[in-house]
Amino acid sequence: MTDNRRREKVKPKIPEEVLCIANDLIEKDWSLEQISGWLAAEKNMRISHERIYQHIARDRKQGGNLHLHLRCRK
């Protein structure tokens, strides 16, 4: 008998250094794609724009204001 339940993927924690850089660039109104591309090109750090968005969503739930810098504020 096989177990067909879906396993939840465990996402690795985003390093603090990446979060600090991303926060600075978000506050400068960079797009999430720009931040992701810049981190890959300049710092050799791979992080998707979706993971950056998830960070912003968590920040908003905790009372932060990073979401105010998104280009499309839904």
Buried (B, 14 or more C-beta within 10 A) or exposed (E): EEEEEEEEEEEEEBEEEBBEBBBEBBEEEBBBEEBBEBBEEEEEBEBEBEBBEEBBEEBBEEEBEBBEBBEEEE
